[in-house]
Amino acid sequence: MMRPETEAELADMVKAAAGPLRIVGGGTRPIGAPVAGAGLSVAGLSGVELYEPGALTLVARAGTPLAEIEAVLAAEGQRLAFEPMDHRRLLGTEGVPTIGGVVAGNVSGPRRIQAGACRDALIGVRFVDGRGDVIKNGGRVMKNVTGYDLVKLMAGSWGTLGVLSQVGFKVLPRPAAVAVIVLHGLDDETAVRALSAALASPYEVSGAAHASDGPGGGAQTLIRIEGFVESVAYRAGRLQALLAGFGQSTVEGDPERAAALWRWVRDVEGFAGQPGDVWRISLKPSDGPRVVAALEAEGVVYDWGGGLIWARVAAGRDIRPALAGIAGHATLIRASAETRTKVAVFAPEPAPLAAIARGLRAQFDPRGILNPGLMG
Amino acid sequence: MDMPTPDATVMAKKDQVVRRLMSVLPKGAVIHDPAETRAYECDALTAYRCPPLAAVLPGSTQEVSQVLRICHEEGVPVVPRGSGTSLAGGALPTADSVILGVSRLTGVLETDYENRFIRVQSGRTNLSVTGAVEEDGFFYAPDPSSQLACAIAGNIAMNSGGAHCLKYGVTTNNLMGVTLVLMDGTVVEIGGAHLDAGGLDYLGLICGSEGQLGVVTEATLRILPKPEGARPVLIGFDSNEVAGACVSDIIRAGVLPVAIEFMDRPCIRATEAFAKAGYPDCEALLIVEVEGSPAEIDEQLGLISQIARRHNPVELRESGSDEESARIWLGRKSAFGAMGQINDYMCLDGTIPVSSLPHVLKRIEEMSRDYGLDVANVFHAGDGNMHPLILFDANKPGDLERCEALGADILKLCVEVGGCLTGEHGVGIEKRDLMAVQFDPVDIEAQLRVKDVFDPAWLLNPAKVFPLAMTAARRAA
């Protein structure tokens, strides 16, 4: 495994590469079609380079452990608002998740519906392209429209367009209080309607999830609000009243227990150690229950107000036929290497978009050495 | 301002191009009489003008596709145009170009409150998107100052912001999908009513690409439930440093206001003379607005006022009613109009790290003295997006050039302290030649390669964004 300690070393290694490279951060997210290539780890590029709490901005080297960044932010009462998922339990991996890996996968959690995805918080990148050139885009300010937005393009490109060396974020204050409204016993369709009603209210919902086999057993529909103490109490009351027609609700106001509930949703803990493949489906929330009915899934978790569905299904199957006629996409997150070779991990694209993807890869990585084939 | 020499071959076949365009568009949708094309000779950067070869106003995605296919076949450059409110010259034509205006594409295609999105045609104005949903308690968050006139197409091209982006983000954070027509006429759907890309994030790339990668004809936009209410507090300070420190302290305290606006003394005086909003005559003025229920607003304004008092403000006025809120906002909202009363002005748009605010304001004051041109500052302080207004006299020979030189120096300063050339207006032609200040050649080359993929013939808005010398070979090929 090559392990550069500086951006310049990283550039030299890419430039000198004689064949395909398999790029890793902490190695905790083995997602995508299997890549055959020489290992290249960016974990050696580590450390927070700039943090200005008064400007809500942080810049770090790509190999910085996510936990280190979260600790630095927490010390100033701030956080990454997009609530990145930890894939280790779901995927059965070990290692130290890095911030570069989070960006490469555009990894976002339940708060995505309110605060945006990783790509929305990302304000700057430096990366090494397939030629070995160091390229920068964006910067350290949160409003920046200077030139094309390659920052967004790099987020979620899984190391196929460049190897990230540095990433910059807009961060947000960590709220003083949290409350989770829990509705019990709803069927999927009713639950998604309840989540929609909550999200259409002015009470600033920061999490909206549902599982028929929830974290406390039985069907649970979870709605999270965060903020100053009195404001959270007020909004929790208003939301309970608003949702009264959907059934009985309870409120979880203990910060630790609330955090545990959302960790369960964020990391799809209910699927950890359970058999089968795991798919991640992004669609219009109201289409969710219909798709789920067609999936023949062994387990389902709805997040993002119903717009994100985690489905555990029998191994080796392509579920995409169940999405026929539905706008959205499905990604195969957990499956054997054999299945990930056989079944497209990322949704196949219509011809003109596939041509653009090929064109972009040819421009950024003309030798085809950066995680080749990972995204299809 | 250099623009490429018009392509003589294209100029010579105007009649043929016009005839072909007329064959696919309804009567009146092709404008080619020189007396009429003049209406499209500039956008809101009025210092630069050039009538186009022709202008077309298609009424559907299909018609846009046919127009682009014809222009592609004929090798004619196309300049997409929203409402023509660009302050950066993003819609400035060249004499050999066809202006593709989206002003007939104004419809609402779908409104979905359950899934919280609206799908509109791209010529619809920003404010009328909110107008279509506000009776039902929703709004579209990005709110550029030109929102009454500016089109969603232009908002997407420039990734427009507004006063409220500290909380709600800019266009790219509120855009869910587009129908995009490529230069060869191919229609592609990107994104939609679901969140996040299934593959590469083309949507993020399209937004802010200044009409150089494709023409957006339809857009799916995220709509949000309106907050229960909003109220500002006005805080005046004797020094810019202290005002800057106060902004930083408010943010560090965990409050996330929807807007933190900043005005300096020249701006306060000018707006006071014009709008008589009752602002104090002080060095720096902050308007901080928060949202929520009446009690939530009181709590947040209380906290902000408490922080502000530690910095010894010369004035602190919490709004307690809609009427008081309107008075506090009155001066800020008339700032640009007030400047226009005094003089011609040029509005800059650089962003700086918030921590550099006092230093940058001091340097701008020095430069203003050196150039002998007044500069008033009004800007979004929470995100560091500055709008220095340079006052000049367009009738005085040499004044515009001096103003542009001062503007360039101010933008270079923004980059020097770690910021950027443009926070929400876009590069256009205005900042095109400054790109090399912010980017190394290799950074720019990476962006040019993206355009090579979407528009290999370099026909879409080709003379914008990048220094002409860096694109000459590609445009000529």
Chai-1 contact restraints between the chains, C-beta under 6 A:
chainA,res_idxA,chainB,res_idxB,connection_type,confidence,min_distance_angstrom,max_distance_angstrom,comment,restraint_id
A,E52,B,S355,contact,1.0,0.0,6.0,A-B,restraint_1
A,P53,B,R252,contact,1.0,0.0,6.0,A-B,restraint_2
A,G54,B,S248,contact,1.0,0.0,6.0,A-B,restraint_3
A,G54,B,I251,contact,1.0,0.0,6.0,A-B,restraint_4
A,G54,B,R252,contact,1.0,0.0,6.0,A-B,restraint_5
A,A55,B,P353,contact,1.0,0.0,6.0,A-B,restraint_6
A,A55,B,V354,contact,1.0,0.0,6.0,A-B,restraint_7
A,A55,B,S355,contact,1.0,0.0,6.0,A-B,restraint_8
A,G77,B,G254,contact,1.0,0.0,6.0,A-B,restraint_9
A,G116,B,N173,contact,1.0,0.0,6.0,A-B,restraint_10
A,A117,B,D196,contact,1.0,0.0,6.0,A-B,restraint_11
A,D120,B,N173,contact,1.0,0.0,6.0,A-B,restraint_12
A,D133,B,V442,contact,1.0,0.0,6.0,A-B,restraint_13
A,I135,B,V442,contact,1.0,0.0,6.0,A-B,restraint_14
A,I135,B,D443,contact,1.0,0.0,6.0,A-B,restraint_15
A,I135,B,A446,contact,1.0,0.0,6.0,A-B,restraint_16
A,K136,B,D443,contact,1.0,0.0,6.0,A-B,restraint_17
A,G139,B,C420,contact,1.0,0.0,6.0,A-B,restraint_18
A,R140,B,G418,contact,1.0,0.0,6.0,A-B,restraint_19
A,V141,B,T351,contact,1.0,0.0,6.0,A-B,restraint_20
A,V141,B,G384,contact,1.0,0.0,6.0,A-B,restraint_21
A,V141,B,G419,contact,1.0,0.0,6.0,A-B,restraint_22
A,V141,B,C420,contact,1.0,0.0,6.0,A-B,restraint_23
A,M142,B,D383,contact,1.0,0.0,6.0,A-B,restraint_24
A,K143,B,G161,contact,1.0,0.0,6.0,A-B,restraint_25
A,K143,B,T351,contact,1.0,0.0,6.0,A-B,restraint_26
A,K143,B,D383,contact,1.0,0.0,6.0,A-B,restraint_27
A,K143,B,N385,contact,1.0,0.0,6.0,A-B,restraint_28
A,K143,B,G423,contact,1.0,0.0,6.0,A-B,restraint_29
A,K143,B,E424,contact,1.0,0.0,6.0,A-B,restraint_30
A,N144,B,T351,contact,1.0,0.0,6.0,A-B,restraint_31
A,N144,B,C420,contact,1.0,0.0,6.0,A-B,restraint_32
A,V145,B,N159,contact,1.0,0.0,6.0,A-B,restraint_33
A,V145,B,G208,contact,1.0,0.0,6.0,A-B,restraint_34
A,V145,B,T422,contact,1.0,0.0,6.0,A-B,restraint_35
A,V145,B,E424,contact,1.0,0.0,6.0,A-B,restraint_36
A,V145,B,G426,contact,1.0,0.0,6.0,A-B,restraint_37
A,T146,B,C420,contact,1.0,0.0,6.0,A-B,restraint_38
A,T146,B,L421,contact,1.0,0.0,6.0,A-B,restraint_39
A,T146,B,T422,contact,1.0,0.0,6.0,A-B,restraint_40
A,T146,B,Q438,contact,1.0,0.0,6.0,A-B,restraint_41
A,G147,B,Q447,contact,1.0,0.0,6.0,A-B,restraint_42
A,Y148,B,S209,contact,1.0,0.0,6.0,A-B,restraint_43
A,Y148,B,Q447,contact,1.0,0.0,6.0,A-B,restraint_44
A,Y148,B,V450,contact,1.0,0.0,6.0,A-B,restraint_45
A,D149,B,G204,contact,1.0,0.0,6.0,A-B,restraint_46
A,D149,B,G208,contact,1.0,0.0,6.0,A-B,restraint_47
A,K152,B,D201,contact,1.0,0.0,6.0,A-B,restraint_48
A,K152,B,G204,contact,1.0,0.0,6.0,A-B,restraint_49
A,L153,B,D201,contact,1.0,0.0,6.0,A-B,restraint_50
A,L153,B,L205,contact,1.0,0.0,6.0,A-B,restraint_51
A,G156,B,D201,contact,1.0,0.0,6.0,A-B,restraint_52
A,S157,B,L200,contact,1.0,0.0,6.0,A-B,restraint_53
A,P173,B,G254,contact,1.0,0.0,6.0,A-B,restraint_54
A,S196,B,E114,contact,1.0,0.0,6.0,A-B,restraint_55
A,A200,B,Y113,contact,1.0,0.0,6.0,A-B,restraint_56
A,A200,B,P225,contact,1.0,0.0,6.0,A-B,restraint_57
A,S201,B,P225,contact,1.0,0.0,6.0,A-B,restraint_58
A,P202,B,P225,contact,1.0,0.0,6.0,A-B,restraint_59
A,P202,B,P227,contact,1.0,0.0,6.0,A-B,restraint_60
A,P202,B,E228,contact,1.0,0.0,6.0,A-B,restraint_61
A,F228,B,E299,contact,1.0,0.0,6.0,A-B,restraint_62
A,S231,B,E296,contact,1.0,0.0,6.0,A-B,restraint_63
A,S282,B,H194,contact,1.0,0.0,6.0,A-B,restraint_64
A,S282,B,L195,contact,1.0,0.0,6.0,A-B,restraint_65
A,S282,B,D196,contact,1.0,0.0,6.0,A-B,restraint_66
A,L283,B,H194,contact,1.0,0.0,6.0,A-B,restraint_67
A,K284,B,N115,contact,1.0,0.0,6.0,A-B,restraint_68
A,K284,B,A193,contact,1.0,0.0,6.0,A-B,restraint_69
A,K284,B,H194,contact,1.0,0.0,6.0,A-B,restraint_70
A,P285,B,N115,contact,1.0,0.0,6.0,A-B,restraint_71
A,S286,B,E114,contact,1.0,0.0,6.0,A-B,restraint_72
A,S286,B,N115,contact,1.0,0.0,6.0,A-B,restraint_73
A,G307,B,L195,contact,1.0,0.0,6.0,A-B,restraint_74
A,A327,B,G192,contact,1.0,0.0,6.0,A-B,restraint_75
A,G328,B,H194,contact,1.0,0.0,6.0,A-B,restraint_76
A,H329,B,G198,contact,1.0,0.0,6.0,A-B,restraint_77
A,F346,B,G199,contact,1.0,0.0,6.0,A-B,restraint_78
A,A347,B,G198,contact,1.0,0.0,6.0,A-B,restraint_79
A,E349,B,G199,contact,1.0,0.0,6.0,A-B,restraint_80
A,P352,B,T186,contact,1.0,0.0,6.0,A-B,restraint_81
A,P352,B,V188,contact,1.0,0.0,6.0,A-B,restraint_82
A,L353,B,V188,contact,1.0,0.0,6.0,A-B,restraint_83
A,A357,B,L200,contact,1.0,0.0,6.0,A-B,restraint_84
A,G359,B,V453,contact,1.0,0.0,6.0,A-B,restraint_85
A,L360,B,V453,contact,1.0,0.0,6.0,A-B,restraint_86
A,Q363,B,R449,contact,1.0,0.0,6.0,A-B,restraint_87
